[in-house]
C-alpha cells in the first residue's frame, strides 16, 4: 500500500494544495477527498482522472468536494472513463447533490441528470461504518469538526487497515482537538495522519499545533501532521525541526509518499 499526498495545505492555502490524497494498492487508486484545486494537484503528481477508480468523501466543505464537478464532467464526457465508485456516508448523499453539485451538473444538452449518472454511489450506512477496497478494510471514524449552533458537523475520518501486512493508519480528517473522542483510534493505529492548523489565530474548527502537542507522547511519536497553513511552507525546515523536537514524526510535504511494507512505513 502507498499513500500519495496530492496536497497537505489548509482550505485557503496558495502554495501547498488542499489536503487530498491517493491510496494506491494493486495498481488501483482511491482518491480521498477532492478539493477545488484537484486538477492542478493531480497534474503536478502526474495522475489523470482516468487513472482513478474510486473516491471517498470525508465531509462536504469545498476543500474536500470542490473538485467533484470537474471529476463528474470529465468522466461523463470522456468515453475512455468509467464513473468513479463514490464511497460516502449516507447522510451526505442528498446534501452533496442538492446543496453543492446540482446547479452545475443537473443539466447537460438535452438531458437532466442526477448524482447517480456521474458516480457509482456506495452509500455507507450509519449502522455499518465500513467498506472494503482492494483488500484494505476502511472503518469510518466520526469526529467533531464544528458546531453551528444547532448541530454538530461531523467529519468521517478513516481507519485504514491493510490486511496484507496487518498495518493500521488513522487519518483523522478535519477535526477539532478532541482526543477523548478519538482515543480508541489513536491507540489502535500504527501511524496517525493528524489535522494540524498552524495559523496565528486559532479557528476553533481544526486541531491547532499548540493543541496537538498535548497529545500523549506515545501518540505523538507515531503522528504525521498535515492540513497546515502556508506559514509552514515558508519556513518548512524550522517547523519540521520544531515538530520533531516536540515528539512528532513531522510535517508531511506536498508530493510525499508513504510506502507501507511488512517492515513498517517509510516516507519518501
C-alpha positions as CSV (number, residue, x, y, z in Angstrom):
1,X,0.0,0.0,0.0
2,X,1.1,3.5,-0.7
3,X,-0.4,6.9,0.2
4,X,0.5,9.8,-2.1
5,X,-0.2,13.3,-0.7
6,X,-1.5,15.4,-3.5
7,X,-1.7,18.4,-1.1
8,X,-1.2,19.0,2.6
9,X,-2.5,22.5,3.0
10,X,-5.5,24.2,4.5
11,X,-8.6,25.3,2.6
12,X,-7.1,28.7,1.9
13,X,-3.5,27.7,1.0
14,X,-1.9,29.2,-2.0
15,X,1.3,27.1,-2.2
16,X,0.6,23.6,-1.0
17,X,-2.7,22.4,-2.4
18,X,-5.6,21.3,-0.2
19,X,-5.3,18.2,1.9
20,X,-6.3,15.4,-0.5
21,X,-4.5,12.1,-1.0
22,X,-4.4,9.0,-3.1
23,X,-4.2,5.5,-1.8
24,X,-2.6,3.0,-4.2
25,X,-3.0,-0.8,-4.0
26,X,-2.7,-3.4,-6.7
27,X,-2.1,-0.5,-9.3
28,X,-5.5,0.9,-8.4
29,X,-6.1,4.4,-6.9
30,X,-8.7,5.5,-4.3
31,X,-8.9,9.3,-4.0
32,X,-9.6,10.6,-0.5
33,X,-11.4,13.9,-0.9
34,X,-11.5,16.1,-4.0
35,X,-10.9,19.8,-3.3
36,X,-11.2,22.8,-5.6
37,X,-7.6,22.7,-6.7
38,X,-7.7,18.9,-7.5
39,X,-7.0,19.2,-11.3
40,X,-3.8,21.1,-10.5
41,X,-2.6,18.8,-7.8
42,X,-3.3,15.8,-10.0
43,X,-1.3,17.3,-12.8
44,X,1.6,18.0,-10.6
45,X,1.6,14.4,-9.4
46,X,1.4,13.1,-13.0
47,X,-2.0,11.5,-12.4
48,X,-5.1,11.7,-14.6
49,X,-8.7,11.3,-13.5
50,X,-9.0,8.1,-15.7
51,X,-6.2,6.6,-13.5
52,X,-8.5,6.8,-10.5
53,X,-11.2,4.2,-9.9
54,X,-12.8,5.2,-6.6
55,X,-13.4,8.3,-4.4
56,X,-14.1,8.7,-0.7
57,X,-15.6,11.9,0.7
58,X,-15.0,12.7,4.4
59,X,-17.3,15.8,4.6
60,X,-18.8,18.5,2.5
61,X,-16.5,21.5,2.7
62,X,-15.2,22.9,-0.5
63,X,-11.6,21.9,0.0
64,X,-12.9,18.3,0.1
65,X,-15.6,18.3,-2.6
66,X,-14.8,21.4,-4.7
67,X,-13.3,19.2,-7.4
68,X,-16.2,16.8,-7.8
69,X,-17.9,18.8,-10.6
70,X,-14.6,18.5,-12.5
71,X,-14.4,14.8,-11.9
72,X,-18.1,14.3,-12.8
73,X,-17.9,16.2,-16.1
74,X,-14.5,14.8,-17.1
75,X,-15.6,11.2,-16.7
76,X,-19.1,11.7,-18.1
77,X,-18.0,13.2,-21.4
78,X,-14.8,11.1,-21.8
79,X,-15.6,7.7,-23.4
80,X,-12.4,6.3,-22.0
81,X,-13.6,6.9,-18.5
82,X,-15.9,5.0,-16.3
83,X,-17.8,6.6,-13.4
84,X,-15.9,6.5,-10.2
85,X,-17.2,4.5,-7.2
86,X,-18.2,7.1,-4.6
87,X,-17.8,5.9,-1.0
88,X,-19.7,8.3,1.2
89,X,-21.6,8.4,4.4
90,X,-25.4,8.0,3.8
91,X,-26.2,11.4,5.5
92,X,-24.0,13.3,3.0
93,X,-25.6,12.0,-0.3
94,X,-28.6,14.3,-0.6
95,X,-26.9,17.5,0.6
96,X,-23.9,16.8,-1.6
97,X,-26.2,16.8,-4.6
98,X,-28.9,19.3,-3.6
99,X,-26.7,21.9,-1.8
100,X,-23.4,21.6,-3.7
101,X,-23.3,19.9,-7.1
102,X,-26.8,20.1,-8.6
103,X,-26.6,23.6,-10.0
104,X,-23.6,22.7,-12.2
105,X,-24.4,19.1,-13.0
106,X,-28.2,18.8,-13.2
107,X,-28.4,19.9,-16.9
108,X,-26.5,18.9,-20.0
109,X,-27.5,19.2,-23.6
110,X,-31.0,17.5,-24.0
111,X,-30.8,15.8,-20.6
112,X,-31.4,16.2,-16.9
113,X,-29.0,14.2,-14.8
114,X,-28.6,13.2,-11.2
115,X,-25.6,12.2,-8.9
116,X,-26.2,8.6,-9.9
117,X,-25.4,9.5,-13.6
118,X,-22.0,10.6,-12.7
119,X,-20.9,8.2,-9.9
120,X,-21.5,4.7,-8.7
121,X,-22.7,5.6,-5.2
122,X,-21.5,3.3,-2.4
123,X,-23.5,4.8,0.4
124,X,-22.2,3.8,3.8
125,X,-24.9,3.0,6.4
126,X,-24.6,4.6,9.9
127,X,-25.1,1.1,11.4
128,X,-22.2,-0.4,9.5
129,X,-19.4,2.2,9.1
130,X,-17.1,0.1,7.0
131,X,-16.1,-0.6,3.4
132,X,-13.6,-2.8,1.5
133,X,-11.4,-1.8,-1.3
134,X,-8.5,-3.8,-2.9
135,X,-8.1,-5.9,0.2
136,X,-8.0,-2.9,2.5
137,X,-10.6,-2.5,5.2
138,X,-11.8,1.0,5.9
139,X,-13.6,2.0,9.1
140,X,-15.3,5.4,9.2
141,X,-14.3,7.3,12.4
142,X,-16.7,10.2,13.2
143,X,-15.1,13.2,14.6
144,X,-16.3,16.7,15.6
145,X,-15.4,19.3,13.0
146,X,-17.7,22.2,14.1
147,X,-20.9,23.1,15.9
148,X,-23.1,25.5,14.0
149,X,-25.3,26.4,17.0
150,X,-27.9,23.7,16.2
151,X,-26.0,20.6,15.5
152,X,-22.5,19.0,15.2
153,X,-20.9,18.9,11.8
154,X,-19.1,15.6,11.6
155,X,-16.1,14.6,9.5
156,X,-15.7,10.9,8.9
157,X,-12.0,10.1,9.2
158,X,-10.7,6.7,8.3
159,X,-9.0,3.8,10.0
160,X,-7.2,2.2,7.1
161,X,-6.3,-1.5,7.7
162,X,-4.0,-3.1,5.1
163,X,-4.7,-6.7,6.0
164,X,-1.9,-8.0,3.8
165,X,0.6,-6.5,6.3
166,X,-1.7,-6.0,9.3
167,X,-1.0,-2.3,9.5
168,X,-3.4,0.4,10.7
169,X,-3.3,4.1,9.5
170,X,-5.6,6.6,11.2
171,X,-6.5,9.5,9.0
172,X,-8.3,12.0,11.3
173,X,-9.8,14.2,8.6
174,X,-10.8,17.7,9.6
175,X,-11.3,17.7,13.3
176,X,-11.3,19.8,16.4
177,X,-8.9,18.8,19.1
178,X,-11.0,16.0,20.7
179,X,-8.5,13.4,21.9
180,X,-11.0,11.7,24.2
181,X,-13.4,11.2,21.3
182,X,-10.6,9.7,19.1
183,X,-8.6,7.9,21.8
184,X,-9.6,4.4,20.7
185,X,-8.5,5.2,17.1
186,X,-5.2,6.8,18.3
187,X,-4.5,3.7,20.3
188,X,-5.3,1.2,17.5
189,X,-3.3,3.0,14.9
190,X,0.3,2.1,13.9
191,X,0.5,5.5,12.3
192,X,-1.6,8.7,12.6
193,X,-2.1,11.5,10.0
194,X,-3.4,14.4,12.1
195,X,-5.2,17.6,11.2
196,X,-2.9,20.4,12.3
197,X,-3.7,24.1,12.0
198,X,-0.7,26.5,12.2
199,X,-2.3,29.9,11.9
200,X,-1.5,32.7,14.4
201,X,-5.2,32.8,15.4
202,X,-7.0,29.5,16.2
203,X,-10.1,28.9,14.1
204,X,-11.7,26.6,16.7
205,X,-12.6,24.1,14.0
206,X,-9.2,22.5,13.5
207,X,-6.8,20.9,15.9
208,X,-4.1,23.5,16.3
209,X,-0.4,22.7,16.6
210,X,-0.4,24.0,20.1
211,X,-3.3,21.7,20.9
212,X,-1.7,18.7,19.3
213,X,1.4,19.0,21.4
214,X,-0.8,18.0,24.3
215,X,-1.3,14.5,22.8
216,X,0.2,11.7,24.7
217,X,3.9,11.2,23.8
218,X,3.2,7.7,22.6
219,X,0.6,9.1,20.2
220,X,2.9,11.9,19.0
221,X,5.8,9.6,18.2
222,X,3.6,7.9,15.5
223,X,1.9,11.0,14.2
224,X,2.5,13.0,11.0
225,X,0.9,16.4,10.6
226,X,-0.9,17.9,7.6
227,X,-3.7,20.4,6.7
228,X,-1.5,23.3,7.7
229,X,-1.2,26.9,6.6
230,X,1.3,28.4,4.2
231,X,3.5,29.7,7.1
232,X,4.8,26.1,7.4
233,X,5.7,26.0,3.7
234,X,7.5,29.4,4.0
235,X,9.6,28.1,7.0
236,X,9.4,24.4,6.5
237,X,12.8,23.4,7.9
238,X,12.1,25.4,11.1
239,X,8.6,24.0,11.6
240,X,9.8,20.5,10.8
241,X,12.6,20.6,13.4
242,X,10.1,22.1,15.9
243,X,7.7,19.2,15.3
244,X,10.4,16.6,15.7
245,X,11.6,18.2,18.9
246,X,8.1,18.1,20.2
247,X,7.9,14.4,19.6
248,X,6.0,14.1,16.3
249,X,7.2,12.3,13.1
250,X,7.0,15.7,11.5
251,X,5.0,17.6,8.8
252,X,4.2,15.9,5.5
253,X,5.0,17.9,2.4
254,X,3.1,18.1,-0.8
255,X,4.0,15.3,-3.2
256,X,5.4,13.0,-0.5
257,X,4.5,9.3,-0.4
258,X,4.2,6.9,2.5
259,X,5.1,3.4,1.5
260,X,3.9,0.5,3.7
261,X,5.5,-2.9,3.9
262,X,6.0,-5.7,6.4
263,X,8.8,-3.6,7.8
264,X,6.5,-0.7,8.5
265,X,6.1,2.8,6.9
266,X,8.6,4.8,5.0
267,X,8.1,8.4,3.9
268,X,9.6,9.2,0.5
